[in-house]
Amino acid sequence: MAETVEIPLKELKNWLEEEASSILEPIKAEGMSLLKNTEDKLEDLGDSCGKLLEDSENEMLKSSPKTYRRARIAYKFARDVLETIDEVEIPDSMTYGSLQTLCGGLERTFATIERERVRGFRQISPYFIFARRRFDGALRKALDSFKELRDFSLHGYTRARAVEDSSIMIDRLLESLNELDEIEKRKRLVDSRREIVEKKIDEAGQKIASIRSRDEVSELGQVREEIEKLEKAVKFSLRYLQKPFLKFYKLVQGPGYRLALDETKKLYQYMRNPFEALATEEKGHPQLRRILLEMENAMAKGKLKLKRNRLRKAQEQVNDILNKNSLTALHENSSEAFSKRQQLLSSEAVAVSKRTWAKLEEYLNRLQKRKKLADSRVAVLERRYKAELENIESQRKELENAVQEITEKRMKITL
């Protein structure tokens, strides 16, 4: 098995040129010879146009009515063809791209000249016969030279083109590596900024934790936890009265039943926030008692109608509250917790802590949004980096195969 040649990518172009020099030199020499031949034939064609210009100009000077118009046409034809030939640019060096560009240009040039020839020669015939023959001979030789050059570009230049294509692939792979470096740099920059944001998030979290640990704030947190439990307990203890409360409230809003304004407001509060309604009652929760007595009265008069099962449960709960004092302990605990929370909220220390806390929370939210954006950008860059790596590996393998085919040597390209 042939030994594998390992070449760094940056050295590959020079190495390939040295390896392929024995292939390229004869091809380039043949191509340059064909280019020179084509250029010479175009010059010969231009000379034939020059001769036609001279002949037609001399004929016009004679001012013969028979030949003047045809001489003027011949003069214009020769001048136009010369201008068309002058637009052809023969490259100083040869590449596949320049060769294809030249062949395409020459094909259009000869097509234009042929159209002009058909139209012009028809009008100037039978005069200038020698000049026309000279032109036709030069045009035929120029076309033959062009066909040789075109055949060479399609077939003879194949191996040289393979070397040029490989050189282009090398440049493209180098560009891909540069792009990979740029992606990595941007990713490191975003990562660095994200780390700074994460550090600030940690600092803000520590400050918030410090505020939470202060005596007043800690106590307020404990009171709030207690109130959450009490809210559930109050809601549970009044669970069978929520529907009757709603129906009774609608009843007292109409003309059919009257309830004192204070009791009406309290009834609405029991519907919206049972805990606060009970906690703000006086000892013995007298407003709730009056509301329940009025509800019983409305039930007895048939003005507050409930389904049998719902009515039974509501009556049992009303009886427990009015006659068994089932809410006494809950009312005392709720009043004490509510009062304690109000006292703590009104203290200057808690107010300062709350303001500081609120600012920190707002700052923390902004930082978390910035981190989320940074996370998203890092994810995008990581996907681009991975895709570029796969693209580079694909290009590397394609380049190895191309170089191996040119040099007939096993290749490994290091990046």
N, C-alpha and C positions, 0 to 999 in steps of 0.2 A: 504494500500500500504506500502511495506517495506521501511524503512528509508534508504536514500542514504548515503553511507559511503564515506567521502571525505578524500583522502590520498595524501600527496605530493609525487611526483615521486621518490625523493631521499630516502624516507622511505618505498616505496612500496615493495621492495624486502624482507626486514626483516619482514614486516607485512605479506606478502604472505607466507613466510616460516613458520611463527607461525600459520597462519590460516590453512595451508595445512599439518601441521605436523601429524595430526591424519590420514590423507590419505597416506602420504608418508612413515611413519614409517613401517607399515605392508608390504607395497609394497617393500620397500628397504630391509626389513628383508627377505622376500621371495626370492627376487632376489639374495641377498648375499648367502642364503642357496643353491640356485641352482648353483651359481658360485662355491661355496665350493664343492658341489657334483660333478660338472663337473671336477674341479681340481683333486679331489680324484680319479675319474674314469680314468682320463688321467695318473695319477701316477700308478694306477693299470695296465693300458695298458703298461706303461713303464716298470713296474716290470715283466710283461709277456715277454716283449722283452729282458729284462735282463736275464731271465731264458733261453730263446732261445739262447741268446749269449753264456751263460755258457755251455748249452748242445752241441751246434754246435762246440764250441772251444774244448771241451773234445773229441768230435768225430774226429775232425781234428788231434788231437794229436795221435790218434790211427793209422792214415795214412792208413786206409783201402781203397783199390782201389774201393770198391763198394760204400762207403759212403763219401769219402773225398770231391768229387766235390759238392755233395748236401749239405754237412756240411758247405762248404765255401759259398755257395749261401745263406744258412740260416743265417750264420753269417753276411753277407753283408746286407741281408734284415732287420734283427733285428737292426743292427747299423743305417741304413738309417731311419728306423721308429723312433728310439730313437732321432735322430737328428731333425726329423720333429716335434716330440712332444716338444722337448726342445725349439723350436722357438715360441711356443705358449706362449703369455704373458697374464696371468690372472690379470685384474686390481684390485687394492686395494679398490677402491670405485666405485660406480655405477652411471653412467649417461646413457641417451639414446644413446648418441654418442658412448661412450665406449662399450656399450652393442652391438650395431650394428657392430662396428668394430671387436669385439671379435667373434660374430656369423659368420660374413663374413670370418674371418680368420680360424675359426674351420671348416667351410664348405669346404674350400679349403684344409685344413689339412686332413680331413677324406677322401676327394676325392683322394688325393695323396696316403694316406695309403691304400685305397681300390685297387688302380691300382697296387701298389707294392705287395699287398697281392695276388691278382689274378695271377700275373706273378711269384712271388716267390714260392707260395705254389704249383703251378703246377710243378715247377722244383724240389722241394725237396720231394714231395710226392713219396712214402708212408711213408717216414721216419719222425721222430720227431712228431709223431701223438699226443702225450700228450701235447707237447709244443704248437702245432698248435691249439689244442682244447682250451688250456688255453688262448692263444692269441685271438681266435675268441670270447670266452666268455667275455673277458675284452673289446674287441672292440665293441661288441654288447651293453654292459652296458654303455660304453662311448658314443656311438651313441645315446642311449636312453636318457642319461643325457643331451646331446647336444640338442636333439629335444625338451625336456622339456624347456630348457633355451631359445631356439629359439621361441617356442610358447609363452613363457612368455614375450619375447621382443616385439612380434607382438601384443599381446592381454592384458596380465596382467600388462604391464608397461604403458598403455595408459594414465592414469590419472597423473602418475608421469611425463610422458613426457610433458603433458600439462603444468604442473608447470615449468618444465625446459624451455619449449618454451616461457612461459611468462617471465621468468627471462632473456632469450636472448632478447626478445622484449624490456624489460626495458633497458638493456644495449644499444640496438640499438637506442632507443629513446633518451637516455642521450647523445649518440654520435651525434645525429641529432641536439640536442639543443646546443651542443658545436660548431658544424659546423655553426649553425645560429649565435652564438655569434661571431665567426670568420668573417663571412660575414659582420655582423654589424660593427665590428672593422675596417675592410678594407674599408667599405663604409664611415665611419666617417673620416678615414685618407684621402681618396680621396676627400671627401667634404671639409676637411680642406685645402688641397692643392689647390682645385679649388677656394675657397674663397680668398686665397692669390693671385692667378693668376687674379681673377676678380678685386681685389684691385689694382693690378699693371696696369691692363687694364684701369681702371678709372683714375689712375694717369697719364698714358701716354696720354689718351684722353684729360685730363685737360691741359697738357703741349702743346699739339697740338693746342687746342683752344686758349691758351695764345699766341702762335706764330701767329695764324690767326688774333688775335685782335691787333697786332702791327700795327702802322700807315702805314709803307711801305707795309707790307704784305696785310693789309686790302685794301689799295689803289690798289695793284696789283690784288687782287681778284675782285674789282669793275671794273678795266680796262678789265680783262678777261671776265667778264660778258657782258660788253659793246661790246667787240670784238665778242663774240658768237652771239649777236644780229646782228652786222654788217655783219658777215659771212653769216648769213641767208639772209640778205637784198641784199648783193652783188650777192649771188647765184641766188636769185629770179630775180634780174635786168638783169642777163645774162643767164636766163634759156633757152631762145630760140637760144642761140649761142653755147651751148655746143656741139651739134651734128655738126654744121658747123665748129667749132674749130677743132674737131677731124678729119673731112674729109680734112680740109685745111692743117692740120699738116701732114697728110699722103701725101698730094699732094706736099708740099714743101720738103718733104724728098726724093722725086723722082726727076728724071731729067726733068720732064715736066714743072716745075715752080720753080722760084728762089725767096727766101725771105732772107733779111739780117739776119746774124747770131744772132744779139741781138734781133731782132723781133721774130726769130724762138724760141729762149730760152724763151722769154716773152710769146709767144703763148702757149708753153708747160706749163708754170707756170699758165696761165689762165685756162688751162684744169685741172691741178692738185690742185691748191689752189687759187681760184679766188680772195679771200679777200687779201691775201698777195701780189698777182700780182698787184692788184689795189692800195693797200696801199703804195707800194714801187715805184709807178709811180711818175714822176715829175708833177708839177702843170699843169692841163689841160690834164693829162694822154695821152701824145703825142704818146707813143708806141702803146697803144691800138688803137688810131686813125689810125696810119699807118697800123696796122694789118687789121683793118676793111676796110680801103680803098683798100688794096691789095685783101681782100676777095671779095669786090664788083667787082673789076677788073676781078678776076678769075671767078666770077659768070657770068659777062657780056660776057666773052670769052667762056663760056660753059665748062670751065675746072672744076668747082666746081658745081656739080649737086645735087639738093635737090628735094624732093617731093614738089608739088605745095603749099600745106598748110604750110609745114615747111619752105619753101622758103619765103612765104609771111610774116610769123611771124618774121623770122630772119631779113628780110629787114626792117620791121617796127622798130625792136629794134635797128638795126644799124643806121637808120635815127634818132631815138630819141637821140642816143648817139652823133652822129656827128653834127647834126643840131639843136638839142634842148637842148644839154648839160644836159641830164637827169642824168648823173653820177657825176656831179660837186660836189654837196653837199655830196654825199655818199663818193666820193673820198677824200674830205677834212676831213670828220669825220674819215674815215678809216686810213688815213695817220697820223692824230693826235693820235688816239688810239694806232696804231702800234708803233709810235715813243715813246709814253708814256710807253708802255709795255717794249720796249727795254731799255729805260732809267732806269726803275725800276729794271729790271733783271740784269743790269750791276752794280747796287749799291752794296756796300759791305754789308750793313745791310740786304738786301734781300738775298744775296748770303749766308751769315751766317745762316739766318733763314731757307733757303731752305735746306742747309746741315743738320741742326739740325732736321728739319721737316722730311727729308728723313730717317734719322737714327731712329727717333721716329716711323715713319710708318713701317719700317722694324721690329723694336722691337715689335710694336703693332701686326703685322702679326704673329710673332712667338708666342706671348702670346695668340692670338686668336686660333692658332692651338693647343696649349697646353690645352686651355679651352675646345675646341671641343673634344679632346681626353679624358679629365677628364669627360666631360658630357657623353661621350659614355661609359666610365668605370662605372660611377655611374648608368647609365641606366641598364647595364648588371648586376651589383650587386643588384639593386632593383628587377630585374626580378628573380634573383637567390634567393633573400631573400623571395620574395612572394611565389616562388615554394617550398622553404624549409618549410615555414610556413604551406602551404597546406599539405605537406608531414608529418609534425609533427602532425598536427591535425588528419590526417588519421591514423597514427600510434597510437595516443592516444586513438581514438575510438576503434581501433582493440584490443588494450591492455585492455581497460575497459571491452569489451565483453568477452575476454578470462578469465580475473580474475573473472568476475561475474559468468561465467560458472563453474569455479573451486570452488569458495567459496559460490555460490548461494546467493550473496549479491549484491545489487545495488551499482555501483561504480561511483565515479567521481574522476579522477586523476588531481591534480593541478600541473602545471609546474612552 
